[in-house]
Amino acid sequence: MRLERVELLHVALPLVTPFRTSFGTMTAKDTFLLRVVTDEAEGWSEFAADPEPLYCSEFVAGAETVIRDFLLPRVAALPEPTVAALAPAMAAVKGHELAKAALETALLDAELRSYGMPIATFLGSVRDRVPAGVSVGIKNSLPELLDDVEQYLEEGYVRIKLKIEPGWDLEPVRAVRERFGDALPLQVDANTAYTLADAPHLRKLDAFDLLLIEEPLAENNLHAHAQLQRRITTPVCLDESIHTASDAASAIALDACRVVNVKPARVGGYPEARRIHDIATAHGVPVWCGGMLETGIGRAPNLALAALPGFTLPGDTSASKRYFAEDITEPFVLEDGHLPVPTTPGIGVTPLPDALARFTTATRVLYRGPGTP
């Protein structure tokens, strides 16, 4: 397989409703897609982060620079840019897992298409559909929150996740429990909004029998999360703190988490995500697939990952209409609380030309191979 061309397409898709978390409010998915062309096939991927470095240190403009100036020259120098060769080639560039994931996934898509192999087969998926949870942002009032949760349950979502922050935590959880009952699978996500000094307050969440509390403290502080887990009974789940399989192994060994959220983009791509799954599963730690408000380009391979055997909790693999009135691919539609795992070669989807044209705000060529127009 020879790399011939890499294009970056900046896209902006409006969200159907603003999505508020402890670190800010999003009104659009504003990011870029990568299109790679080889001598055998083309591949697509989506950069998962945002224009500003608020959720994580990476951001759209910075990732473009990293891919163009540092990752692509190393990948283009490979005799063959196969997925097995990519991680070692990019290892000299420190961090930038989301940028690496975007490039790796686009090339993986092309490679798998050349073989006629779906990504579900490549990863070792064992299910043809996965249960879908939904993430509910911070709202202006409890009635608004309850209305949204009711709507999502009527649509068929099998698990509810509430975004929380100081001042919006106990009361929203209590209201949802009182309205929808103790049997509802319910979890919360703090996005690093608390400190260890808040442990007595967070312990009050134990009364609500939550599946987990996600990333309550500052990211990468495994010691503090281990201290918190000893003080509360609600399982701590780590998200932003897990960048590699070795991070997951350390967190599990320290009892800093009892659940792991696996976001392929955050950990550098799907092969590393599968390694995290394998480590967690070997230690009896459940994993689930997180989301970053992806378009269909990012959602499709996430569904394949979520079909691995260790993904025993519903993920944030919501239907397309949860975020977008119109997606950039054929929409993923919820059926009986589940979404289908793509079965066609590669990541299983490609952009719809008309939608891609409408949502693309700029296109740049990042790489041209020798003799390539």
C-alpha positions as CSV (number, residue, x, y, z in Angstrom):
1,M,0.0,0.0,0.0
2,R,1.4,3.4,-1.1
3,L,0.3,6.7,0.3
4,E,-0.7,9.1,-2.5
5,R,-2.7,11.9,-1.0
6,V,-4.0,13.2,2.3
7,E,-6.8,15.9,2.5
8,L,-8.2,17.7,5.5
9,L,-11.8,18.8,5.3
10,H,-12.9,21.3,8.0
11,V,-16.6,20.6,8.8
12,A,-19.1,22.3,11.0
13,L,-22.4,20.6,11.9
14,P,-24.9,22.5,14.1
15,L,-26.2,20.5,17.2
16,V,-29.9,20.1,17.6
17,T,-29.6,21.5,21.1
18,P,-26.7,23.1,23.0
19,F,-24.6,20.6,25.0
20,R,-23.4,21.9,28.3
21,T,-20.8,20.3,30.5
22,S,-18.6,21.5,33.4
23,F,-16.1,22.8,31.0
24,G,-18.3,24.7,28.5
25,T,-21.3,24.7,26.1
26,M,-21.1,23.4,22.5
27,T,-23.6,24.5,19.8
28,A,-21.9,22.8,16.9
29,K,-19.5,20.0,16.0
30,D,-16.6,22.0,14.6
31,T,-13.7,19.8,13.6
32,F,-12.1,18.2,10.5
33,L,-12.2,14.9,8.6
34,L,-9.2,13.3,7.1
35,R,-9.4,11.6,3.7
36,V,-6.4,9.5,2.7
37,V,-5.9,8.0,-0.8
38,T,-3.6,5.1,-1.4
39,D,-2.8,3.1,-4.5
40,E,-5.4,0.5,-3.3
41,A,-8.2,2.4,-1.6
42,E,-9.3,5.5,0.2
43,G,-10.0,6.0,3.9
44,W,-11.8,8.4,6.2
45,S,-11.5,9.5,9.8
46,E,-12.7,12.3,12.1
47,F,-10.6,14.4,14.6
48,A,-12.6,14.0,17.8
49,A,-11.6,17.2,19.8
50,D,-12.8,20.8,19.5
51,P,-11.6,24.2,18.3
52,E,-10.5,25.1,21.8
53,P,-8.3,23.1,24.3
54,L,-10.9,22.9,27.1
55,Y,-11.9,19.3,27.3
56,C,-8.4,18.1,26.4
57,S,-5.1,19.7,25.5
58,E,-5.5,19.0,21.8
59,F,-7.5,21.3,19.5
60,V,-8.4,21.5,15.8
61,A,-5.8,24.0,14.5
62,G,-3.0,22.4,16.6
63,A,-3.8,18.9,15.4
64,E,-3.7,20.0,11.8
65,T,-0.1,21.3,12.4
66,V,0.9,18.2,14.2
67,I,-0.4,15.9,11.4
68,R,1.0,17.9,8.6
69,D,4.4,18.8,9.9
70,F,5.3,15.9,12.2
71,L,3.2,12.8,11.7
72,L,2.7,12.7,8.0
73,P,6.5,13.0,7.1
74,R,7.2,10.0,9.3
75,V,4.3,8.0,7.9
76,A,5.1,8.9,4.3
77,A,8.7,7.7,4.8
78,L,7.5,4.1,5.6
79,P,7.9,1.5,2.9
80,E,4.2,0.7,3.5
81,P,1.9,2.8,5.8
82,T,0.1,-0.3,7.2
83,V,-1.5,0.0,10.6
84,A,1.1,-2.3,12.2
85,A,3.8,0.2,11.3
86,L,2.1,3.4,12.2
87,A,2.4,3.5,16.0
88,P,6.2,2.9,16.0
89,A,6.7,5.5,13.3
90,M,4.7,8.1,15.2
91,A,6.1,7.3,18.7
92,A,8.8,9.9,18.6
93,V,6.1,12.6,18.6
94,K,5.2,12.9,22.3
95,G,1.5,12.9,23.2
96,H,-1.0,14.2,20.6
97,E,-3.1,11.0,20.8
98,L,-6.1,12.4,19.1
99,A,-4.1,13.6,16.1
100,K,-2.4,10.2,15.9
101,A,-5.8,8.5,16.1
102,A,-7.2,10.6,13.2
103,L,-4.3,9.7,10.9
104,E,-4.1,6.0,12.0
105,T,-7.9,5.5,11.6
106,A,-8.0,7.0,8.1
107,L,-5.1,4.7,7.0
108,L,-6.7,1.7,8.8
109,D,-9.9,2.4,6.9
110,A,-8.1,2.4,3.6
111,E,-6.1,-0.7,4.5
112,L,-9.2,-2.7,5.6
113,R,-11.1,-1.6,2.5
114,S,-8.3,-2.9,0.3
115,Y,-8.7,-6.3,2.1
116,G,-12.5,-6.2,2.0
117,M,-12.5,-6.5,5.8
118,P,-14.9,-4.7,8.2
119,I,-13.3,-3.0,11.2
120,A,-15.5,-5.2,13.5
121,T,-13.7,-8.3,12.1
122,F,-10.3,-6.6,12.6
123,L,-11.1,-5.7,16.2
124,G,-12.7,-9.1,17.1
125,S,-16.2,-7.9,17.7
126,V,-18.7,-10.5,18.9
127,R,-22.1,-8.7,18.5
128,D,-23.9,-7.3,15.5
129,R,-25.6,-4.5,17.5
130,V,-24.8,-2.7,20.8
131,P,-27.0,-1.2,23.5
132,A,-27.1,2.6,23.4
133,G,-26.9,5.0,26.3
134,V,-27.3,8.8,26.1
135,S,-25.4,11.6,27.7
136,V,-27.6,14.5,29.0
137,G,-25.9,17.8,29.5
138,I,-26.3,20.3,32.3
139,K,-29.7,22.1,32.0
140,N,-31.2,25.4,33.2
141,S,-33.8,23.7,35.4
142,L,-34.9,20.4,36.8
143,P,-38.1,20.3,34.8
144,E,-36.1,20.7,31.6
145,L,-33.8,17.9,32.6
146,L,-36.7,15.6,33.5
147,D,-38.4,16.3,30.2
148,D,-35.2,15.5,28.3
149,V,-34.6,12.2,30.2
150,E,-38.2,11.2,29.6
151,Q,-37.9,11.8,25.9
152,Y,-34.7,9.8,25.7
153,L,-36.3,6.9,27.5
154,E,-39.3,7.0,25.3
155,E,-36.9,6.8,22.3
156,G,-35.5,3.6,23.7
157,Y,-32.2,4.5,25.3
158,V,-31.2,1.9,27.9
159,R,-28.9,4.0,30.1
160,I,-28.9,7.6,31.1
161,K,-25.7,9.6,31.9
162,L,-26.0,13.0,33.6
163,K,-23.4,15.7,33.4
164,I,-22.7,17.2,36.8
165,E,-20.7,20.0,38.4
166,P,-20.7,21.6,41.8
167,G,-24.2,23.1,42.4
168,W,-25.7,20.7,39.8
169,D,-25.3,17.2,41.2
170,L,-27.4,15.8,44.1
171,E,-30.6,17.5,43.1
172,P,-30.6,16.4,39.4
173,V,-29.7,12.8,40.4
174,R,-32.4,12.8,43.1
175,A,-35.0,14.2,40.7
176,V,-34.2,11.6,38.0
177,R,-34.3,8.7,40.6
178,E,-37.6,9.9,42.0
179,R,-39.2,10.4,38.6
180,F,-38.0,7.2,36.8
181,G,-37.2,4.8,39.6
182,D,-34.3,2.8,41.0
183,A,-34.2,0.3,38.2
184,L,-33.0,2.9,35.6
185,P,-29.3,2.4,34.8
186,L,-28.0,5.8,35.8
187,Q,-24.5,7.3,35.9
188,V,-22.9,10.7,36.3
189,D,-20.0,12.4,34.6
190,A,-18.1,15.3,36.4
191,N,-15.5,16.0,33.7
192,T,-12.8,16.7,36.4
193,A,-15.0,19.4,38.2
194,Y,-14.3,18.3,41.8
195,T,-11.4,18.0,44.2
196,L,-10.6,15.4,46.8
197,A,-11.9,17.8,49.4
198,D,-15.3,17.2,47.9
199,A,-15.3,13.5,48.9
200,P,-17.9,14.0,51.7
201,H,-20.2,15.7,49.3
202,L,-19.6,13.1,46.5
203,R,-20.3,10.3,49.1
204,K,-23.9,11.5,49.2
205,L,-24.3,10.2,45.6
206,D,-23.8,6.6,47.1
207,A,-27.5,6.7,48.1
208,F,-28.7,6.7,44.5
209,D,-27.1,3.4,43.4
210,L,-25.3,4.8,40.4
211,L,-23.5,2.6,37.9
212,L,-20.5,4.9,38.2
213,I,-19.1,8.4,38.7
214,E,-16.9,9.4,35.7
215,E,-13.7,11.4,36.1
216,P,-14.7,13.3,39.2
217,L,-11.2,14.7,40.0
218,A,-8.4,16.3,38.0
219,E,-7.2,14.2,35.1
220,N,-4.0,12.1,35.4
221,N,-4.2,12.2,39.3
222,L,-4.5,8.4,39.9
223,H,-3.5,8.8,43.5
224,A,-6.4,11.2,44.3
225,H,-8.9,9.0,42.5
226,A,-7.7,6.0,44.5
227,Q,-8.2,8.0,47.7
228,L,-11.7,9.0,46.6
229,Q,-12.6,5.4,45.7
230,R,-11.7,4.3,49.2
231,R,-14.1,6.9,50.6
232,I,-17.2,6.2,48.4
233,T,-19.0,3.1,47.3
234,T,-20.0,4.4,43.9
235,P,-17.6,2.9,41.3
236,V,-15.1,5.5,40.0
237,C,-14.7,5.4,36.2
238,L,-11.7,7.0,34.6
239,D,-11.9,8.8,31.2
240,E,-9.6,11.7,30.6
241,S,-6.9,10.1,32.8
242,I,-6.5,7.1,30.5
243,H,-4.3,7.8,27.5
244,T,-2.6,4.4,27.0
245,A,-3.0,0.8,28.0
246,S,-0.3,1.3,30.6
247,D,-2.3,4.1,32.1
248,A,-5.3,1.7,32.4
249,A,-3.1,-1.0,34.0
250,S,-1.7,1.5,36.5
251,A,-5.2,2.8,37.4
252,I,-6.5,-0.7,37.9
253,A,-3.5,-1.8,40.0
254,L,-4.0,1.3,42.3
255,D,-7.7,0.8,42.5
256,A,-8.1,4.3,41.1
257,C,-11.0,3.1,39.0
258,R,-13.4,0.1,38.9
259,V,-14.7,1.0,35.4
260,V,-12.9,2.4,32.3
261,N,-14.4,4.6,29.6
262,V,-12.6,3.8,26.4
263,K,-12.5,6.5,23.8
264,P,-10.5,5.4,20.8
265,A,-9.5,8.9,19.8
266,R,-8.3,9.8,23.3
267,V,-6.0,6.8,23.5
268,G,-4.4,7.1,20.0
269,G,-6.6,4.8,17.9
270,Y,-8.4,1.5,17.8
271,P,-5.5,-0.9,18.3
272,E,-4.6,0.8,21.6
273,A,-8.3,0.9,22.5
274,R,-8.5,-2.8,22.0
275,R,-5.4,-3.3,24.2
276,I,-7.1,-1.3,27.0
277,H,-10.2,-3.5,26.6
278,D,-8.0,-6.6,26.9
279,I,-6.2,-5.4,30.0
280,A,-9.4,-4.4,31.8
281,T,-11.2,-7.6,30.8
282,A,-8.3,-9.7,32.2
283,H,-8.7,-8.0,35.5
284,G,-12.5,-8.2,35.6
285,V,-13.0,-4.5,35.1
286,P,-15.9,-3.5,32.9
287,V,-15.4,-1.1,30.0
288,W,-17.7,1.0,27.9
289,C,-17.3,3.1,24.8
290,G,-17.4,6.9,25.4
291,G,-18.4,9.5,22.8
292,M,-17.2,12.9,21.7
293,L,-20.3,14.1,19.8
294,E,-18.9,12.3,16.7
295,T,-20.5,12.5,13.2
296,G,-21.2,9.2,11.5
297,I,-17.5,9.0,10.5
298,G,-16.4,8.7,14.1
299,R,-19.5,6.9,15.4
300,A,-19.3,3.9,13.0
301,P,-16.0,2.5,14.2
302,N,-16.9,3.2,17.8
303,L,-19.9,0.9,17.4
304,A,-17.5,-1.9,16.2
305,L,-15.3,-1.3,19.3
306,A,-18.3,-1.4,21.6
307,A,-19.2,-4.9,20.2
308,L,-16.1,-6.4,21.8
309,P,-16.9,-8.9,24.6
310,G,-15.6,-6.8,27.5
311,F,-17.9,-3.8,26.8
312,T,-20.5,-4.9,29.2
313,L,-22.0,-1.4,30.0
314,P,-23.9,0.6,27.4
315,G,-21.8,3.4,25.9
316,D,-22.4,6.9,24.7
317,T,-23.1,5.5,21.2
318,S,-26.2,7.4,20.6
319,A,-28.3,7.7,17.4
320,S,-27.3,10.4,14.9
321,K,-30.4,12.5,15.6
322,R,-29.4,12.8,19.3
323,Y,-26.9,15.5,18.1
324,F,-27.6,16.3,14.4
325,A,-30.7,17.1,12.4
326,E,-28.6,15.8,9.5
327,D,-25.5,13.7,9.7
328,I,-22.6,13.7,7.3
329,T,-23.2,10.0,6.6
330,E,-26.3,7.8,6.5
331,P,-27.8,8.2,9.9
332,F,-27.5,5.7,12.7
333,V,-31.0,4.9,13.9
334,L,-31.9,3.5,17.3
335,E,-33.9,0.3,17.2
336,D,-35.1,-1.4,20.4
337,G,-32.5,0.5,22.3
338,H,-29.6,-0.7,20.1
339,L,-27.5,0.5,17.2
340,P,-26.2,-1.8,14.4
341,V,-22.5,-2.5,14.0
342,P,-21.3,-1.7,10.5
343,T,-20.5,-4.7,8.4
344,T,-19.1,-3.3,5.2
345,P,-15.3,-3.1,4.6
346,G,-13.3,-0.5,6.5
347,I,-15.1,1.7,9.1
348,G,-18.3,0.8,7.3
349,V,-19.4,4.3,6.2
350,T,-18.4,7.1,3.8
351,P,-19.6,10.7,3.7
352,L,-22.7,11.5,1.7
353,P,-21.4,13.9,-1.1
354,D,-24.2,16.4,-0.8
355,A,-24.0,16.6,3.0
356,L,-20.2,16.8,2.9
357,A,-20.4,19.7,0.5
358,R,-22.8,21.6,2.7
359,F,-21.0,21.1,6.0
360,T,-17.4,21.6,4.7
361,T,-16.0,25.0,5.3
362,A,-12.5,24.5,4.0
363,T,-10.4,21.9,2.3
364,R,-6.6,21.6,2.4
365,V,-4.2,19.1,0.9
366,L,-1.7,18.0,3.6
367,Y,0.3,15.6,1.5
368,R,0.9,14.7,-2.1
369,G,2.9,11.6,-3.0
370,P,5.6,11.8,-5.7
371,G,4.0,12.0,-9.1
372,T,0.5,12.6,-7.5
373,P,-1.5,15.5,-8.8
